[in-house]
Amino acid sequence: MSVTRAAHAEVIRGTTQDCLDALLDFESYPQWQSAVTEVQVRARDADGVTVAFAVDARVKTLRYVLRYHLDDRRLWWEYVGGDLKHIEGDYVFEDQGDGTTRATYSVGIDPGRCVPGPVKKVLVEVVMKGSVRELRRRVESGATIP
């Protein structure tokens, strides 16, 4: 398995709970995560949430399913299946004590042989940096999060 790993952090004007509320509102992702075109929550239970995604990787739409888990200040997921060979990652939140939260997004991805190198680069760039930047904009905009 050839997993490409990357991480990116942003300081967000908002609480850890604000960040988690935004991320756990999976159905809203297509409204604020530019690469996400479709989301379907397949199951919610005491152990986590299973979510199917369609992500625009510019050259190709990738579809995959993740199983999310929440541990205190960490939201992490495991790969269930889809177009990728493997994806793993998490968000870790650190309260900065001044009304801000440091959100670090880490991802490991192996799109498999079906995804050309340039698409893999875009995927990592979009998934890693874009996701946490868009989370920051979502939380800081004060958008109503159910």
Secondary structure, 3 states (H helix, E strand, C coil): CCCEEEEEEEEEECCHHHHHHHHHCHHHHHHHCCCEEEEEEEEEECCEEEEEEEEECCCCEEEEEEEEEEECCEEEEEEEEECCCEEEEEEEEEECCCCEEEEEEEEEEECCCCCCHHHHHHHHHHHHHHHHHHHHHHHHCCCCCC
